[in-house]
Amino acid sequence: MFNYNDYKIILACGSTDMRKSINGLSDIVCHHFNLDPRDKIIFAFCNNSRNRIKLLVWSDNGFWVHFKRIEKGRVIWPAVDDTENTMILSFEDLKNIIITPGITQKIKRAEVWKKA
C-alpha cells in the first residue's frame, strides 16, 4: 500500500502551519514551490516547534497525509534563507530526521530548488 521506493523527497525548509491539511499543503507546493503535488514526490513539512511532521504524497488516485507528533525531543530541520526554500533528500536522510529527533544529522544536499 505504501510503496514509495521510486519517489523523490522534497523537504520544505522552515516552518509550516500544521493546521493545513491536503488543500493547504497542496497550495504551498503549487504556488511556493512551483511543483505539481500529484508528481511522484513526498513533500515533507515541519512546524515551528519542530515536534510535528507532515508528509504529503499523491498515490494512485488520491493524496495521503502522514502525520507524526514527536513526544520527546525535536527534529533538526533546515531554516529558510534568501536562496532556498526546499531541498531534495534521500529516503535515508528523511528517515533519520524523523526517527532520531534531537540528534544532529549531516544532510546531503543533492540539489536545491529556488523559489521562482
C-alpha positions in Angstrom: 0.0 0.0 0.0 2.8 2.5 0.8 5.4 1.7 -1.8 7.3 5.0 -2.2 10.6 3.5 -3.5 10.7 5.5 -6.7 9.5 8.8 -5.2 11.7 11.9 -4.7 11.6 13.6 -1.4 11.4 17.3 -1.1 11.7 19.0 2.3 10.1 22.4 2.9 12.7 24.4 4.7 11.5 26.5 7.6 8.2 26.0 9.5 4.7 25.3 8.1 1.4 25.8 9.8 0.3 22.3 10.9 -3.3 23.3 10.7 -3.0 22.9 7.0 -4.3 19.7 5.5 -4.3 18.4 1.9 -5.6 21.6 0.3 -3.3 23.9 2.2 -0.2 21.8 1.7 -1.0 21.3 -2.0 -1.4 25.1 -2.3 2.1 25.6 -0.8 3.6 23.0 -3.3 1.9 24.6 -6.3 2.3 28.3 -5.5 5.5 28.5 -3.5 7.5 25.6 -4.9 6.0 25.7 -8.5 5.6 22.0 -8.5 2.6 19.6 -9.1 1.7 17.9 -5.8 0.5 14.9 -7.9 4.0 14.1 -9.0 5.9 11.1 -7.6 7.3 13.3 -4.7 7.0 13.0 -1.0 6.7 16.6 0.4 7.9 16.9 4.0 6.7 19.8 6.3 7.5 20.7 9.9 6.0 23.0 12.5 7.8 25.9 14.2 8.3 23.9 17.4 9.9 21.1 15.4 7.8 18.4 17.1 5.3 17.7 14.3 5.9 16.5 10.8 3.5 16.1 7.9 4.2 14.2 4.6 2.0 14.9 1.6 2.0 12.2 -1.0 0.0 11.5 -4.2 -0.6 7.8 -4.7 -2.7 6.2 -7.4 -5.9 8.3 -7.3 -5.6 10.5 -4.2 -3.5 12.1 -1.5 -2.1 10.7 1.7 -1.1 12.9 4.6 1.2 11.1 7.1 1.5 12.9 10.4 3.9 12.4 13.3 3.8 14.1 16.7 7.2 13.7 18.5 6.7 13.3 22.2 10.2 13.9 23.4 12.9 15.9 21.6 12.7 18.0 18.4 13.8 17.3 14.9 16.7 19.2 13.3 15.0 21.0 10.4 16.7 23.4 7.9 15.7 27.1 8.0 14.7 29.1 5.0 17.1 31.7 3.8 17.2 34.1 0.8 18.4 31.4 -1.7 16.4 28.3 -0.8 13.0 27.2 0.4 13.2 23.5 -0.4 15.8 20.8 -0.6 15.9 17.3 -2.0 16.6 14.5 0.5 17.4 10.8 0.2 14.9 8.4 1.8 17.6 7.5 4.4 18.0 11.2 5.3 14.3 11.7 5.8 14.1 8.5 7.9 17.0 9.7 10.1 15.4 13.1 10.7 12.0 11.5 11.7 13.3 8.6 13.7 16.1 10.2 15.6 14.9 13.6 16.8 17.4 15.8 18.6 20.5 14.2 17.0 22.2 16.5 14.6 22.4 14.7 11.2 24.6 15.6 8.3 22.1 16.1 5.5 23.4 15.8 1.9 22.0 18.5 -0.3 21.8 16.8 -3.7 20.1 19.8 -5.2 18.4 23.0 -4.0 15.3 24.3 -5.6 14.8 28.0 -5.6 11.5 29.8 -5.3 10.6 31.4 -8.6 
